[in-house]
Amino acid sequence: MLVCIGDLVEDVVVWPLGGGPLTGTDNPARVQRVRGGAAANVAAFAAGLGTPVRFIGRVGDDPAGEALVQQLTTAGVDARVQRQGRTGTIVVLVDASGERTMYPDRAAAAELADVPDSWISGASAIHLSAYSLSGPCRQVLRQAAAIAYAERAVLSVDASSVALISSVGPAAFRDQIGRLRPAYLFANGAEADLGSLRDLAGPGTTVVVKNGVGPTEVHVGGDRPATVAVPPVDHVLDTTGAGDAFAAGFLTAVLRNAGVIEAVEAGHALASRVLTAPGATIDLKDAARD
């Protein structure tokens, strides 16, 4: 079983229409509401690959939270969710190239605390979102890392965001990640550069650095990193959730005893499908062909 710990929120994805600059009046747009939250996305994507998955997080005691939990359950995820306050929302503004700018309001997701050990214990792999390194969630991540280490589960962490690293401080962020002792650390190039995260590679920790359409780097410490080419995608609609899909594909492959290069290729394959769909979803036509 894969256990994912972190955010479950609603993504409001906005594609401005017309191609011109945004103005101080009405701006025509296409808007779609989808399930979001990095850890929840990984859980849903992994469940879609047939992996037994549990998600641990917090949503509001409101209809939005109830709907999001139901969506995860329908996707095949065992959702262990606390309900308090109001459900978080992220507004995602997508430009013509598919690149996105996010306006997060994590709300209840940022208050996850007092998680029973029984929710975490028994996993073969535990995936953590670094968004939860701040506030009361930090203790839950430390708790999960301790259980993973004691039970010899694979522990992975996603660096999550340049803004997060800046707010924590690059050195402090790198130190906190190092203390978790993950087997795998996922980051994009900007995150790895800002936090000097490649330096964490070494015995017991593999650092996987994604570079958009450029080759993905695999750092194990010492020698030069291995690189894995990224397959081209014809039409990118939205990059939201691509990193989460990569993590889901990678971890599913690891749980099936794949080597790290094969796991990276599995991550690329799933991420490429998310790029052609709105938000952290997979194109249903594409899924029907599988």
Number of C-alpha atoms within 10 A of each C-alpha: 15 28 27 31 30 27 29 31 31 24 23 19 25 21 21 18 14 11 10 8 8 12 7 5 6 7 12 13 13 9 15 13 16 16 23 24 25 28 27 29 29 32 31 29 29 29 21 18 13 10 22 18 23 25 30 22 27 30 29 21 15 13 11 17 25 15 13 20 25 14 16 21 16 11 15 20 25 19 21 17 20 19 18 17 15 18 24 24 23 20 18 23 20 21 16 14 11 18 14 19 15 14 13 15 15 21 18 24 29 23 21 25 17 12 18 10 12 7 16 24 16 17 21 16 23 28 29 29 24 24 23 23 23 14 12 14 23 19 17 22 23 17 17 25 25 15 19 25 15 10 14 13 19 20 27 26 25 23 24 20 17 18 11 18 22 15 12 14 14 20 14 14 21 21 14 16 19 16 11 20 19 26 19 25 27 25 25 21 19 14 23 24 15 16 22 14 26 24 16 22 22 14 10 12 19 21 26 28 24 25 15 13 11 14 15 23 23 23 23 21 17 10 7 10 17 13 17 17 14 19 13 11 12 9 12 18 19 26 22 28 24 27 27 29 31 27 34 31 26 27 29 25 22 18 15 11 11 15 11 17 16 15 23 27 20 22 24 25 17 23 26 23 19 27 25 21 20 24 27 29 22 22 14 10 8 12 10 7 6 5
